Amino acid sequence: MINIKELNNIVDSCRQEMIDDIIKMNSIPSINPRMGGQGEFERFEWIEKKLRSYNIGYKVFEIKDEVVPQGIRRNITVSFKGSEDTRKTLWFIAHVDTVNYGDISLWNTDPFKPYDDGDRIYGLGTEDNSQAVIEMLYICKIMKQKCIIAKCNIGFIFASDEETGSRYGLHALFKENIFSPSDEAVVPDGGSSDGCFVEIAEKSQLWIKFTVKGKQSHASMPQLGVNACSAGMHLGVVLEDTLKEKYNYIDELFNPPYSTIELTQKFANVDSPNILPGMDQFVMDLRVLPKYDVAQVLSTIDDIIESFDEVNEGIKASYELLTRVEAPEPTNPDAEIVKKLVSSISETGRSAYLGGIGGGTCAAILRKHNIPTVVWSTLDEMAHQPNEYVLVSNVINDTKIFLSTIVKYC
Ligand SMILES: [Zn+2]
């Protein structure tokens, strides 16, 4: 019988070691190569060294990528074999790449010199997703130390390339056939600061860039041109109003509980106030509830554009999709991992609740393959922001909750 209290004490005793590791690991840049970095290679070397020091075996999956100096991107898996059902694996998945630091003048400290102010450690990627990398390393260490064996396999994935779509990470691992249909997964890469929110669903995501063409002329002689700026603004309003009215279903599982349809980016048109623009471009960001079919939404947009062109002489509107991610089926709230994680969270006195978000995590990839997946962690949502930090207390407490979840599989 595994004693949870003893496990919690072990985690507490690791506090200083965890802080030192967060600082050491985050001093090694790991910026995604398609975001201007050199990739994750060196940080993986550090992670491997750590696993070797714990005497834990691991597998390396090298995926070719000419963009990085080494020519390959790494992914590492660790597996603790189960005692009964070895066809099933409960996976914990973290990503090792980070985004770029953005505008350096907005950082109060060097993003590559993690700064510990007591409970917060500031630095690029400390929360996204080093928090999970460190938690997983310590879970591995403690499982090895205490010989924790679950009924199913317990697996850990340290992945590359999450920030630009997981092509060299999770997608590539699916081609390596490491997953089985009975697997489940935990992705500690999103959550809330009270640690109560357990994500089991997401919306479809569309980024649509509209181009409206008219005819340029002098602004004082509008009869000689066709004003694309005016037409574009009208079209934007029509699109927003029509789509919001038509796709207005409320699903309380989600925050917010409706599909979001927002006009966002605008592009520069002409250089001076007296030119009547011949072209207007803008972007819409849509997060559509899984109840709706993305193709249906796009056909509504086609209809709007067609009738808009009809009533506006000389105007030709079109669009391109910058992003199209269709929401997979939500994870079943009755899945074993959902119930066990929720009960582990609840045992710490918090009232966990299930919900959905606007999308964009690698959980979608797993759910597409019918693997029940929860996204959960306790964090202040500092990802991709200057002065990103991780709370050491969250690292400690989430490690305890994951361990107690694993014990429920024993
Ligand atoms: Zn992340």
Boltz pocket constraint, residues with backbone or C-beta under 6 A from the ligand:
constraints:
  - pocket:
      binder: B
      contacts: [[A, 95], [A, 128], [A, 129], [A, 162], [A, 189], [A, 383]]
      max_distance: 6.0
